[in-house]
Amino acid sequence: MDIRAFLEQGVCISPLERVRIPTGLIFEIPPGYEAQVRPRSGLAWRHGITVLNAPGTIDSDYRGALEIMLINLGSEPFTIRNGDRIAQLVIAPVSRAVLKETDSVSVSIRGTGGFGSTGV
């Protein structure tokens, strides 16, 4: 779903500036789910405005107001106005992993190669 800014007045974001934009939303996410905050592609492409910690995670036990952390990676100041669509929100199930300590791991084609080791 699209998330909109809830502002009394516009907020100008200078290049490389970070801001928190209120949404006016408070909600309760069911246990076993999370909300993922993602950038809007149009804002990112046209203006360099993106979600700072994308994707941001909102846990099911959070009960505060939803604010979106935006950053301007563009070269020009950009103003967010009340009602502007500033992010997208996805509600998704959460898988809980059980970690197991071990002395070895299975072999894979990639092996222990790090960044860029897939050859692509």
Biopython code that builds the backbone (N, CA, C, O; Angstrom):
import numpy as np
from Bio.PDB.StructureBuilder import StructureBuilder

atoms = [
    (1, "MET", "N", (0.836, -1.175, 0.000)),
    (1, "MET", "CA", (0.000, 0.000, 0.000)),
    (1, "MET", "C", (0.880, 1.237, 0.000)),
    (1, "MET", "O", (2.001, 1.214, 0.507)),
    (2, "ASP", "N", (0.366, 2.314, -0.570)),
    (2, "ASP", "CA", (1.093, 3.577, -0.537)),
    (2, "ASP", "C", (0.926, 4.229, 0.833)),
    (2, "ASP", "O", (-0.140, 4.158, 1.443)),
    (3, "ILE", "N", (1.985, 4.857, 1.298)),
    (3, "ILE", "CA", (1.990, 5.597, 2.555)),
    (3, "ILE", "C", (2.145, 7.074, 2.225)),
    (3, "ILE", "O", (3.009, 7.455, 1.435)),
    (4, "ARG", "N", (1.310, 7.896, 2.830)),
    (4, "ARG", "CA", (1.302, 9.335, 2.549)),
    (4, "ARG", "C", (1.851, 10.147, 3.726)),
    (4, "ARG", "O", (1.749, 9.750, 4.887)),
    (5, "ALA", "N", (2.431, 11.288, 3.385)),
    (5, "ALA", "CA", (2.918, 12.227, 4.393)),
    (5, "ALA", "C", (1.730, 12.873, 5.097)),
    (5, "ALA", "O", (0.715, 13.174, 4.469)),
    (6, "PHE", "N", (1.862, 13.081, 6.397)),
    (6, "PHE", "CA", (0.847, 13.749, 7.209)),
    (6, "PHE", "C", (1.530, 14.954, 7.850)),
    (6, "PHE", "O", (2.101, 14.854, 8.936)),
    (7, "LEU", "N", (1.463, 16.102, 7.157)),
    (7, "LEU", "CA", (2.235, 17.288, 7.532)),
    (7, "LEU", "C", (1.350, 18.518, 7.655)),
    (7, "LEU", "O", (0.382, 18.676, 6.911)),
    (8, "GLU", "N", (1.689, 19.387, 8.600)),
    (8, "GLU", "CA", (1.017, 20.675, 8.691)),
    (8, "GLU", "C", (1.571, 21.644, 7.647)),
    (8, "GLU", "O", (0.852, 22.511, 7.150)),
    (9, "GLN", "N", (2.857, 21.489, 7.321)),
    (9, "GLN", "CA", (3.490, 22.307, 6.283)),
    (9, "GLN", "C", (4.537, 21.460, 5.574)),
    (9, "GLN", "O", (4.989, 20.447, 6.107)),
    (10, "GLY", "N", (4.919, 21.873, 4.384)),
    (10, "GLY", "CA", (5.893, 21.132, 3.600)),
    (10, "GLY", "C", (7.246, 21.024, 4.286)),
    (10, "GLY", "O", (7.620, 21.865, 5.103)),
    (11, "VAL", "N", (7.968, 19.971, 3.935)),
    (11, "VAL", "CA", (9.317, 19.752, 4.459)),
    (11, "VAL", "C", (10.263, 19.674, 3.269)),
    (11, "VAL", "O", (10.140, 18.783, 2.428)),
    (12, "CYS", "N", (11.214, 20.615, 3.198)),
    (12, "CYS", "CA", (12.198, 20.616, 2.123)),
    (12, "CYS", "C", (13.392, 19.756, 2.548)),
    (12, "CYS", "O", (13.957, 19.944, 3.625)),
    (13, "ILE", "N", (13.760, 18.814, 1.685)),
    (13, "ILE", "CA", (14.893, 17.927, 1.949)),
    (13, "ILE", "C", (16.026, 18.340, 1.017)),
    (13, "ILE", "O", (15.918, 18.212, -0.202)),
    (14, "SER", "N", (17.098, 18.829, 1.594)),
    (14, "SER", "CA", (18.278, 19.224, 0.810)),
    (14, "SER", "C", (19.038, 17.973, 0.363)),
    (14, "SER", "O", (18.865, 16.909, 0.958)),
    (15, "PRO", "N", (19.875, 18.078, -0.674)),
    (15, "PRO", "CA", (20.691, 16.928, -1.084)),
    (15, "PRO", "C", (21.492, 16.366, 0.090)),
    (15, "PRO", "O", (22.120, 17.111, 0.842)),
    (16, "LEU", "N", (21.459, 15.069, 0.230)),
    (16, "LEU", "CA", (22.122, 14.279, 1.279)),
    (16, "LEU", "C", (21.529, 14.487, 2.675)),
    (16, "LEU", "O", (22.071, 13.961, 3.647)),
    (17, "GLU", "N", (20.450, 15.226, 2.797)),
    (17, "GLU", "CA", (19.793, 15.417, 4.096)),
    (17, "GLU", "C", (18.843, 14.250, 4.378)),
    (17, "GLU", "O", (18.215, 13.698, 3.474)),
    (18, "ARG", "N", (18.760, 13.896, 5.674)),
    (18, "ARG", "CA", (17.847, 12.855, 6.151)),
    (18, "ARG", "C", (16.746, 13.517, 6.964)),
    (18, "ARG", "O", (17.008, 14.439, 7.737)),
    (19, "VAL", "N", (15.506, 13.047, 6.790)),
    (19, "VAL", "CA", (14.378, 13.573, 7.562)),
    (19, "VAL", "C", (13.451, 12.420, 7.956)),
    (19, "VAL", "O", (13.426, 11.368, 7.318)),
    (20, "ARG", "N", (12.695, 12.655, 9.024)),
    (20, "ARG", "CA", (11.636, 11.728, 9.415)),
    (20, "ARG", "C", (10.312, 12.397, 9.098)),
    (20, "ARG", "O", (10.032, 13.498, 9.572)),
    (21, "ILE", "N", (9.505, 11.733, 8.300)),
    (21, "ILE", "CA", (8.227, 12.288, 7.865)),
    (21, "ILE", "C", (7.093, 11.534, 8.564)),
    (21, "ILE", "O", (6.988, 10.316, 8.420)),
    (22, "PRO", "N", (6.245, 12.237, 9.315)),
    (22, "PRO", "CA", (5.117, 11.564, 9.956)),
    (22, "PRO", "C", (4.067, 11.126, 8.933)),
    (22, "PRO", "O", (3.918, 11.731, 7.871)),
    (23, "THR", "N", (3.351, 10.070, 9.278)),
    (23, "THR", "CA", (2.300, 9.545, 8.401)),
    (23, "THR", "C", (0.910, 9.663, 9.016)),
    (23, "THR", "O", (-0.093, 9.513, 8.319)),
    (24, "GLY", "N", (0.847, 9.933, 10.326)),
    (24, "GLY", "CA", (-0.447, 9.976, 10.997)),
    (24, "GLY", "C", (-1.010, 8.595, 11.282)),
    (24, "GLY", "O", (-2.159, 8.470, 11.707)),
    (25, "LEU", "N", (-0.217, 7.558, 11.054)),
    (25, "LEU", "CA", (-0.688, 6.176, 11.240)),
    (25, "LEU", "C", (-0.110, 5.543, 12.492)),
    (25, "LEU", "O", (1.070, 5.702, 12.808)),
    (26, "ILE", "N", (-0.960, 4.832, 13.186)),
    (26, "ILE", "CA", (-0.556, 3.932, 14.260)),
    (26, "ILE", "C", (-1.349, 2.656, 14.003)),
    (26, "ILE", "O", (-2.571, 2.705, 13.859)),
    (27, "PHE", "N", (-0.674, 1.529, 13.946)),
    (27, "PHE", "CA", (-1.395, 0.286, 13.690)),
    (27, "PHE", "C", (-0.772, -0.857, 14.459)),
    (27, "PHE", "O", (0.333, -0.743, 14.990)),
    (28, "GLU", "N", (-1.496, -1.958, 14.512)),
    (28, "GLU", "CA", (-1.037, -3.143, 15.226)),
    (28, "GLU", "C", (-0.896, -4.276, 14.217)),
    (28, "GLU", "O", (-1.861, -4.670, 13.562)),
    (29, "ILE", "N", (0.316, -4.786, 14.109)),
    (29, "ILE", "CA", (0.615, -5.878, 13.179)),
    (29, "ILE", "C", (0.474, -7.196, 13.940)),
    (29, "ILE", "O", (1.019, -7.328, 15.036)),
    (30, "PRO", "N", (-0.238, -8.162, 13.390)),
    (30, "PRO", "CA", (-0.424, -9.429, 14.098)),
    (30, "PRO", "C", (0.898, -10.154, 14.332)),
    (30, "PRO", "O", (1.817, -10.043, 13.521)),
    (31, "PRO", "N", (1.001, -10.897, 15.438)),
    (31, "PRO", "CA", (2.202, -11.714, 15.663)),
    (31, "PRO", "C", (2.443, -12.631, 14.465)),
    (31, "PRO", "O", (1.501, -13.141, 13.857)),
    (32, "GLY", "N", (3.705, -12.829, 14.142)),
    (32, "GLY", "CA", (4.052, -13.656, 12.986)),
    (32, "GLY", "C", (4.145, -12.881, 11.683)),
    (32, "GLY", "O", (4.404, -13.464, 10.631)),
    (33, "TYR", "N", (3.932, -11.554, 11.746)),
    (33, "TYR", "CA", (4.010, -10.702, 10.558)),
    (33, "TYR", "C", (4.887, -9.501, 10.850)),
    (33, "TYR", "O", (5.165, -9.184, 12.007)),
    (34, "GLU", "N", (5.314, -8.845, 9.798)),
    (34, "GLU", "CA", (6.051, -7.587, 9.892)),
    (34, "GLU", "C", (5.537, -6.665, 8.801)),
    (34, "GLU", "O", (4.906, -7.114, 7.844)),
    (35, "ALA", "N", (5.807, -5.379, 8.948)),
    (35, "ALA", "CA", (5.561, -4.421, 7.869)),
    (35, "ALA", "C", (6.923, -4.028, 7.315)),
    (35, "ALA", "O", (7.847, -3.732, 8.072)),
    (36, "GLN", "N", (7.041, -4.027, 6.005)),
    (36, "GLN", "CA", (8.279, -3.639, 5.333)),
    (36, "GLN", "C", (8.036, -2.299, 4.635)),
    (36, "GLN", "O", (7.133, -2.173, 3.808)),
    (37, "VAL", "N", (8.849, -1.309, 4.978)),
    (37, "VAL", "CA", (8.750, 0.022, 4.369)),
    (37, "VAL", "C", (9.727, 0.072, 3.201)),
    (37, "VAL", "O", (10.919, -0.192, 3.355)),
    (38, "ARG", "N", (9.200, 0.412, 2.040)),
    (38, "ARG", "CA", (10.018, 0.427, 0.818)),
    (38, "ARG", "C", (9.896, 1.764, 0.086)),
    (38, "ARG", "O", (8.898, 2.469, 0.234)),
    (39, "PRO", "N", (10.916, 2.107, -0.703)),
    (39, "PRO", "CA", (10.857, 3.358, -1.473)),
    (39, "PRO", "C", (9.805, 3.286, -2.577)),
    (39, "PRO", "O", (9.371, 2.206, -2.980)),
    (40, "ARG", "N", (9.414, 4.447, -3.045)),
    (40, "ARG", "CA", (8.574, 4.542, -4.236)),
    (40, "ARG", "C", (9.506, 4.773, -5.422)),
    (40, "ARG", "O", (10.346, 5.672, -5.389)),
    (41, "SER", "N", (9.360, 3.977, -6.446)),
    (41, "SER", "CA", (10.292, 4.033, -7.575)),
    (41, "SER", "C", (10.282, 5.380, -8.288)),
    (41, "SER", "O", (11.331, 5.843, -8.734)),
    (42, "GLY", "N", (9.128, 6.014, -8.404)),
    (42, "GLY", "CA", (9.057, 7.307, -9.085)),
    (42, "GLY", "C", (9.827, 8.391, -8.352)),
    (42, "GLY", "O", (10.545, 9.173, -8.974)),
    (43, "LEU", "N", (9.682, 8.444, -7.026)),
    (43, "LEU", "CA", (10.443, 9.431, -6.249)),
    (43, "LEU", "C", (11.939, 9.168, -6.356)),
    (43, "LEU", "O", (12.737, 10.097, -6.483)),
    (44, "ALA", "N", (12.304, 7.903, -6.304)),
    (44, "ALA", "CA", (13.727, 7.555, -6.374)),
    (44, "ALA", "C", (14.305, 7.918, -7.743)),
    (44, "ALA", "O", (15.375, 8.519, -7.825)),
    (45, "TRP", "N", (13.606, 7.557, -8.803)),
    (45, "TRP", "CA", (14.132, 7.788, -10.151)),
    (45, "TRP", "C", (14.150, 9.268, -10.528)),
    (45, "TRP", "O", (15.151, 9.775, -11.036)),
    (46, "ARG", "N", (13.033, 9.958, -10.275)),
    (46, "ARG", "CA", (12.921, 11.351, -10.724)),
    (46, "ARG", "C", (13.633, 12.355, -9.818)),
    (46, "ARG", "O", (14.120, 13.383, -10.288)),
    (47, "HIS", "N", (13.694, 12.050, -8.497)),
    (47, "HIS", "CA", (14.190, 13.059, -7.564)),
    (47, "HIS", "C", (15.294, 12.568, -6.626)),
    (47, "HIS", "O", (15.865, 13.372, -5.889)),
    (48, "GLY", "N", (15.603, 11.288, -6.636)),
    (48, "GLY", "CA", (16.634, 10.753, -5.746)),
    (48, "GLY", "C", (16.166, 10.601, -4.310)),
    (48, "GLY", "O", (16.993, 10.460, -3.409)),
    (49, "ILE", "N", (14.845, 10.626, -4.073)),
    (49, "ILE", "CA", (14.291, 10.485, -2.725)),
    (49, "ILE", "C", (14.042, 9.003, -2.464)),
    (49, "ILE", "O", (13.336, 8.341, -3.224)),
    (50, "THR", "N", (14.625, 8.489, -1.384)),
    (50, "THR", "CA", (14.467, 7.069, -1.075)),
    (50, "THR", "C", (14.333, 6.871, 0.429)),
    (50, "THR", "O", (14.612, 7.776, 1.215)),
    (51, "VAL", "N", (13.907, 5.686, 0.811)),
    (51, "VAL", "CA", (13.808, 5.322, 2.221)),
    (51, "VAL", "C", (15.214, 4.996, 2.716)),
    (51, "VAL", "O", (15.923, 4.197, 2.104)),
    (52, "LEU", "N", (15.608, 5.608, 3.812)),
    (52, "LEU", "CA", (16.987, 5.516, 4.287)),
    (52, "LEU", "C", (17.416, 4.095, 4.614)),
    (52, "LEU", "O", (18.519, 3.694, 4.244)),
    (53, "ASN", "N", (16.601, 3.341, 5.279)),
    (53, "ASN", "CA", (16.996, 1.988, 5.684)),
    (53, "ASN", "C", (16.181, 0.935, 4.950)),
    (53, "ASN", "O", (15.689, -0.012, 5.564)),
    (54, "ALA", "N", (16.037, 1.095, 3.654)),
    (54, "ALA", "CA", (15.166, 0.233, 2.865)),
    (54, "ALA", "C", (15.718, -1.184, 2.714)),
    (54, "ALA", "O", (16.912, -1.347, 2.464)),
    (55, "PRO", "N", (14.884, -2.206, 2.860)),
    (55, "PRO", "CA", (13.540, -2.044, 3.419)),
    (55, "PRO", "C", (13.597, -1.936, 4.933)),
    (55, "PRO", "O", (14.306, -2.691, 5.598)),
    (56, "GLY", "N", (12.851, -1.000, 5.457)),
    (56, "GLY", "CA", (12.732, -0.854, 6.911)),
    (56, "GLY", "C", (11.741, -1.873, 7.436)),
    (56, "GLY", "O", (10.762, -2.195, 6.763)),
    (57, "THR", "N", (11.981, -2.375, 8.615)),
    (57, "THR", "CA", (11.108, -3.372, 9.224)),
    (57, "THR", "C", (10.394, -2.784, 10.424)),
    (57, "THR", "O", (11.011, -2.145, 11.276)),
    (58, "ILE", "N", (9.075, -3.008, 10.486)),
    (58, "ILE", "CA", (8.281, -2.654, 11.653)),
    (58, "ILE", "C", (7.816, -3.971, 12.260)),
    (58, "ILE", "O", (7.056, -4.716, 11.642)),
    (59, "ASP", "N", (8.277, -4.246, 13.467)),
    (59, "ASP", "CA", (7.947, -5.501, 14.137)),
    (59, "ASP", "C", (6.513, -5.490, 14.658)),
    (59, "ASP", "O", (5.905, -4.433, 14.829)),
    (60, "SER", "N", (5.986, -6.686, 14.907)),
    (60, "SER", "CA", (4.593, -6.810, 15.357)),
    (60, "SER", "C", (4.359, -6.251, 16.752)),
    (60, "SER", "O", (3.213, -5.978, 17.109)),
    (61, "ASP", "N", (5.393, -6.071, 17.547)),
    (61, "ASP", "CA", (5.189, -5.531, 18.888)),
    (61, "ASP", "C", (5.363, -4.011, 18.960)),
    (61, "ASP", "O", (5.274, -3.437, 20.045)),
    (62, "TYR", "N", (5.609, -3.351, 17.828)),
    (62, "TYR", "CA", (5.743, -1.885, 17.821)),
    (62, "TYR", "C", (4.361, -1.251, 17.881)),
    (62, "TYR", "O", (3.451, -1.674, 17.168)),
    (63, "ARG", "N", (4.199, -0.240, 18.728)),
    (63, "ARG", "CA", (2.904, 0.418, 18.885)),
    (63, "ARG", "C", (2.967, 1.928, 18.701)),
    (63, "ARG", "O", (1.982, 2.614, 18.975)),
    (64, "GLY", "N", (4.073, 2.457, 18.253)),
    (64, "GLY", "CA", (4.203, 3.904, 18.102)),
    (64, "GLY", "C", (3.711, 4.399, 16.758)),
    (64, "GLY", "O", (3.243, 3.631, 15.916)),
    (65, "ALA", "N", (3.831, 5.699, 16.584)),
    (65, "ALA", "CA", (3.449, 6.335, 15.324)),
    (65, "ALA", "C", (4.438, 5.945, 14.226)),
    (65, "ALA", "O", (5.634, 5.799, 14.478)),
    (66, "LEU", "N", (3.933, 5.781, 13.026)),
    (66, "LEU", "CA", (4.776, 5.436, 11.881)),
    (66, "LEU", "C", (5.357, 6.699, 11.271)),
    (66, "LEU", "O", (4.624, 7.573, 10.807)),
    (67, "GLU", "N", (6.683, 6.787, 11.274)),
    (67, "GLU", "CA", (7.395, 7.846, 10.578)),
    (67, "GLU", "C", (8.283, 7.182, 9.535)),
    (67, "GLU", "O", (8.804, 6.089, 9.758)),
    (68, "ILE", "N", (8.450, 7.840, 8.408)),
    (68, "ILE", "CA", (9.267, 7.307, 7.323)),
    (68, "ILE", "C", (10.562, 8.104, 7.259)),
    (68, "ILE", "O", (10.540, 9.331, 7.160)),
    (69, "MET", "N", (11.694, 7.398, 7.317)),
    (69, "MET", "CA", (13.002, 8.056, 7.205)),
    (69, "MET", "C", (13.357, 8.168, 5.721)),
    (69, "MET", "O", (13.568, 7.162, 5.044)),
    (70, "LEU", "N", (13.417, 9.388, 5.234)),
    (70, "LEU", "CA", (13.757, 9.637, 3.836)),
    (70, "LEU", "C", (15.122, 10.301, 3.747)),
    (70, "LEU", "O", (15.557, 10.989, 4.670)),
    (71, "ILE", "N", (15.787, 10.082, 2.619)),
    (71, "ILE", "CA", (17.031, 10.765, 2.309)),
    (71, "ILE", "C", (16.955, 11.253, 0.868)),
    (71, "ILE", "O", (16.377, 10.596, 0.002)),
    (72, "ASN", "N", (17.544, 12.404, 0.634)),
    (72, "ASN", "CA", (17.597, 12.965, -0.712)),
    (72, "ASN", "C", (18.974, 12.658, -1.302)),
    (72, "ASN", "O", (19.967, 13.287, -0.937)),
    (73, "LEU", "N", (19.023, 11.700, -2.204)),
    (73, "LEU", "CA", (20.269, 11.365, -2.891)),
    (73, "LEU", "C", (20.387, 12.092, -4.223)),
    (73, "LEU", "O", (21.318, 11.850, -4.992)),
    (74, "GLY", "N", (19.445, 12.977, -4.488)),
    (74, "GLY", "CA", (19.477, 13.767, -5.713)),
    (74, "GLY", "C", (20.366, 14.986, -5.568)),
    (74, "GLY", "O", (20.997, 15.192, -4.531)),
    (75, "SER", "N", (20.408, 15.788, -6.618)),
    (75, "SER", "CA", (21.272, 16.972, -6.624)),
    (75, "SER", "C", (20.514, 18.266, -6.340)),
    (75, "SER", "O", (21.126, 19.328, -6.235)),
    (76, "GLU", "N", (19.193, 18.189, -6.215)),
    (76, "GLU", "CA", (18.362, 19.373, -5.976)),
    (76, "GLU", "C", (17.527, 19.186, -4.711)),
    (76, "GLU", "O", (17.170, 18.057, -4.375)),
    (77, "PRO", "N", (17.210, 20.271, -4.004)),
    (77, "PRO", "CA", (16.280, 20.170, -2.873)),
    (77, "PRO", "C", (14.928, 19.668, -3.371)),
    (77, "PRO", "O", (14.541, 19.923, -4.511)),
    (78, "PHE", "N", (14.219, 18.955, -2.505)),
    (78, "PHE", "CA", (12.906, 18.420, -2.854)),
    (78, "PHE", "C", (11.968, 18.613, -1.674)),
    (78, "PHE", "O", (12.333, 18.339, -0.531)),
    (79, "THR", "N", (10.757, 19.087, -1.952)),
    (79, "THR", "CA", (9.794, 19.356, -0.890)),
    (79, "THR", "C", (8.728, 18.269, -0.842)),
    (79, "THR", "O", (8.105, 17.940, -1.852)),
    (80, "ILE", "N", (8.530, 17.717, 0.360)),
    (80, "ILE", "CA", (7.447, 16.777, 0.632)),
    (80, "ILE", "C", (6.286, 17.590, 1.184)),
    (80, "ILE", "O", (6.461, 18.389, 2.104)),
    (81, "ARG", "N", (5.095, 17.385, 0.617)),
    (81, "ARG", "CA", (3.906, 18.118, 1.054)),
    (81, "ARG", "C", (2.885, 17.156, 1.662)),
    (81, "ARG", "O", (2.928, 15.952, 1.414)),
    (82, "ASN", "N", (1.981, 17.694, 2.449)),
    (82, "ASN", "CA", (0.935, 16.880, 3.053)),
    (82, "ASN", "C", (0.195, 16.086, 1.978)),
    (82, "ASN", "O", (-0.215, 16.628, 0.952)),
    (83, "GLY", "N", (0.037, 14.801, 2.236)),
    (83, "GLY", "CA", (-0.690, 13.932, 1.310)),
    (83, "GLY", "C", (0.159, 13.296, 0.235)),
    (83, "GLY", "O", (-0.319, 12.408, -0.470)),
    (84, "ASP", "N", (1.416, 13.724, 0.082)),
    (84, "ASP", "CA", (2.295, 13.113, -0.921)),
    (84, "ASP", "C", (2.520, 11.639, -0.582)),
    (84, "ASP", "O", (2.673, 11.275, 0.584)),
    (85, "ARG", "N", (2.538, 10.816, -1.596)),
    (85, "ARG", "CA", (2.889, 9.409, -1.414)),
    (85, "ARG", "C", (4.409, 9.329, -1.285)),
    (85, "ARG", "O", (5.137, 9.698, -2.206)),
    (86, "ILE", "N", (4.885, 8.843, -0.131)),
    (86, "ILE", "CA", (6.316, 8.902, 0.162)),
    (86, "ILE", "C", (6.983, 7.540, 0.287)),
    (86, "ILE", "O", (8.210, 7.450, 0.257)),
    (87, "ALA", "N", (6.195, 6.482, 0.427)),
    (87, "ALA", "CA", (6.771, 5.143, 0.604)),
    (87, "ALA", "C", (5.696, 4.111, 0.311)),
    (87, "ALA", "O", (4.532, 4.451, 0.099)),
    (88, "GLN", "N", (6.095, 2.863, 0.302)),
    (88, "GLN", "CA", (5.165, 1.751, 0.170)),
    (88, "GLN", "C", (5.322, 0.845, 1.383)),
    (88, "GLN", "O", (6.403, 0.751, 1.964)),
    (89, "LEU", "N", (4.246, 0.185, 1.757)),
    (89, "LEU", "CA", (4.253, -0.697, 2.916)),
    (89, "LEU", "C", (3.748, -2.062, 2.493)),
    (89, "LEU", "O", (2.700, -2.180, 1.859)),
    (90, "VAL", "N", (4.500, -3.092, 2.849)),
    (90, "VAL", "CA", (4.126, -4.474, 2.556)),
    (90, "VAL", "C", (4.016, -5.210, 3.883)),
    (90, "VAL", "O", (4.943, -5.172, 4.693)),
    (91, "ILE", "N", (2.898, -5.877, 4.111)),
    (91, "ILE", "CA", (2.739, -6.729, 5.288)),
    (91, "ILE", "C", (3.108, -8.145, 4.852)),
    (91, "ILE", "O", (2.555, -8.667, 3.884)),
    (92, "ALA", "N", (4.051, -8.765, 5.576)),
    (92, "ALA", "CA", (4.569, -10.069, 5.164)),
    (92, "ALA", "C", (4.753, -10.985, 6.375)),
    (92, "ALA", "O", (5.026, -10.516, 7.480)),
    (93, "PRO", "N", (4.603, -12.293, 6.156)),
    (93, "PRO", "CA", (4.863, -13.237, 7.246)),
    (93, "PRO", "C", (6.352, -13.273, 7.576)),
    (93, "PRO", "O", (7.204, -13.046, 6.716)),
    (94, "VAL", "N", (6.640, -13.559, 8.831)),
    (94, "VAL", "CA", (8.024, -13.648, 9.301)),
    (94, "VAL", "C", (8.345, -15.103, 9.590)),
    (94, "VAL", "O", (7.595, -15.790, 10.284)),
    (95, "SER", "N", (9.458, -15.564, 9.056)),
    (95, "SER", "CA", (9.950, -16.906, 9.374)),
    (95, "SER", "C", (10.981, -16.781, 10.478)),
    (95, "SER", "O", (11.885, -15.948, 10.399)),
    (96, "ARG", "N", (10.850, -17.594, 11.491)),
    (96, "ARG", "CA", (11.809, -17.590, 12.596)),
    (96, "ARG", "C", (12.786, -18.732, 12.393)),
    (96, "ARG", "O", (12.386, -19.889, 12.273)),
    (97, "ALA", "N", (14.054, -18.405, 12.357)),
    (97, "ALA", "CA", (15.098, -19.411, 12.176)),
    (97, "ALA", "C", (15.576, -19.898, 13.536)),
    (97, "ALA", "O", (15.606, -19.144, 14.509)),
    (98, "VAL", "N", (15.941, -21.148, 13.582)),
    (98, "VAL", "CA", (16.568, -21.706, 14.771)),
    (98, "VAL", "C", (18.030, -21.948, 14.416)),
    (98, "VAL", "O", (18.340, -22.765, 13.549)),
    (99, "LEU", "N", (18.924, -21.231, 15.093)),
    (99, "LEU", "CA", (20.345, -21.351, 14.797)),
    (99, "LEU", "C", (20.926, -22.557, 15.515)),
    (99, "LEU", "O", (20.554, -22.878, 16.643)),
    (100, "LYS", "N", (21.842, -23.207, 14.832)),
    (100, "LYS", "CA", (22.488, -24.389, 15.391)),
    (100, "LYS", "C", (23.990, -24.219, 15.243)),
    (100, "LYS", "O", (24.489, -24.019, 14.136)),
    (101, "GLU", "N", (24.706, -24.296, 16.343)),
    (101, "GLU", "CA", (26.158, -24.183, 16.305)),
    (101, "GLU", "C", (26.738, -25.468, 15.726)),
    (101, "GLU", "O", (26.312, -26.571, 16.068)),
    (102, "THR", "N", (27.733, -25.297, 14.829)),
    (102, "THR", "CA", (28.342, -26.454, 14.182)),
    (102, "THR", "C", (29.811, -26.163, 13.901)),
    (102, "THR", "O", (30.237, -25.008, 13.900)),
    (103, "ASP", "N", (30.570, -27.211, 13.665)),
    (103, "ASP", "CA", (31.990, -27.061, 13.329)),
    (103, "ASP", "C", (32.224, -27.078, 11.824)),
    (103, "ASP", "O", (33.337, -26.808, 11.372)),
    (104, "SER", "N", (31.186, -27.393, 11.036)),
    (104, "SER", "CA", (31.360, -27.460, 9.586)),
    (104, "SER", "C", (30.044, -27.128, 8.891)),
    (104, "SER", "O", (28.970, -27.204, 9.487)),
    (105, "VAL", "N", (30.155, -26.760, 7.623)),
    (105, "VAL", "CA", (28.982, -26.489, 6.787)),
    (105, "VAL", "C", (29.095, -27.324, 5.521)),
    (105, "VAL", "O", (30.177, -27.794, 5.172)),
    (106, "SER", "N", (27.968, -27.506, 4.835)),
    (106, "SER", "CA", (27.987, -28.307, 3.616)),
    (106, "SER", "C", (28.711, -27.562, 2.493)),
    (106, "SER", "O", (28.861, -26.341, 2.550)),
    (107, "VAL", "N", (29.150, -28.284, 1.494)),
    (107, "VAL", "CA", (29.877, -27.736, 0.345)),
    (107, "VAL", "C", (28.859, -27.212, -0.670)),
    (107, "VAL", "O", (27.804, -27.815, -0.870)),
    (108, "SER", "N", (29.185, -26.079, -1.313)),
    (108, "SER", "CA", (28.346, -25.546, -2.390)),
    (108, "SER", "C", (29.233, -25.211, -3.586)),
    (108, "SER", "O", (30.458, -25.166, -3.468)),
    (109, "ILE", "N", (28.610, -24.978, -4.730)),
    (109, "ILE", "CA", (29.365, -24.619, -5.934)),
    (109, "ILE", "C", (30.114, -23.304, -5.719)),
    (109, "ILE", "O", (31.254, -23.164, -6.159)),
    (110, "ARG", "N", (29.494, -22.358, -5.058)),
    (110, "ARG", "CA", (30.113, -21.050, -4.814)),
    (110, "ARG", "C", (31.234, -21.142, -3.799)),
    (110, "ARG", "O", (32.240, -20.444, -3.921)),
    (111, "GLY", "N", (31.076, -21.986, -2.811)),
    (111, "GLY", "CA", (32.119, -22.126, -1.807)),
    (111, "GLY", "C", (32.186, -20.934, -0.885)),
    (111, "GLY", "O", (31.153, -20.377, -0.513)),
    (112, "THR", "N", (33.401, -20.528, -0.506)),
    (112, "THR", "CA", (33.588, -19.456, 0.467)),
    (112, "THR", "C", (33.798, -18.090, -0.179)),
    (112, "THR", "O", (34.133, -17.124, 0.506)),
    (113, "GLY", "N", (33.599, -18.003, -1.512)),
    (113, "GLY", "CA", (33.799, -16.741, -2.207)),
    (113, "GLY", "C", (32.928, -15.646, -1.649)),
    (113, "GLY", "O", (31.784, -15.896, -1.271)),
    (114, "GLY", "N", (33.440, -14.455, -1.591)),
    (114, "GLY", "CA", (32.718, -13.313, -1.044)),
    (114, "GLY", "C", (32.039, -12.502, -2.128)),
    (114, "GLY", "O", (31.570, -13.054, -3.123)),
    (115, "PHE", "N", (31.987, -11.188, -1.936)),
    (115, "PHE", "CA", (31.320, -10.291, -2.886)),
    (115, "PHE", "C", (31.894, -10.470, -4.291)),
    (115, "PHE", "O", (33.110, -10.480, -4.479)),
    (116, "GLY", "N", (31.013, -10.611, -5.262)),
    (116, "GLY", "CA", (31.427, -10.723, -6.654)),
    (116, "GLY", "C", (31.969, -12.090, -7.057)),
    (116, "GLY", "O", (32.485, -12.253, -8.163)),
    (117, "SER", "N", (31.856, -13.059, -6.174)),
    (117, "SER", "CA", (32.459, -14.371, -6.471)),
    (117, "SER", "C", (31.610, -15.260, -7.379)),
    (117, "SER", "O", (32.039, -16.351, -7.754)),
    (118, "THR", "N", (30.405, -14.799, -7.735)),
    (118, "THR", "CA", (29.562, -15.621, -8.615)),
    (118, "THR", "C", (29.952, -15.475, -10.076)),
    (118, "THR", "O", (29.456, -16.216, -10.925)),
    (119, "GLY", "N", (30.834, -14.531, -10.383)),
    (119, "GLY", "CA", (31.277, -14.341, -11.770)),
    (119, "GLY", "C", (30.340, -13.478, -12.590)),
    (119, "GLY", "O", (30.528, -13.352, -13.800)),
    (120, "VAL", "N", (29.344, -12.885, -11.972)),
    (120, "VAL", "CA", (28.394, -12.050, -12.710)),
    (120, "VAL", "C", (28.766, -10.597, -12.514)),
    (120, "VAL", "O", (28.099, -9.711, -13.049)),
]
sb = StructureBuilder()
sb.init_structure("model")
sb.init_model(0)
sb.init_chain("A")
sb.init_seg("    ")
for serial, (resi, resn, name, xyz) in enumerate(atoms, 1):
    if name == "N":
        sb.init_residue(resn, " ", resi, " ")
    sb.init_atom(name, np.array(xyz, "f"), 0.0, 1.0, " ", f" {name:<3s}", serial, name[0])
structure = sb.get_structure()
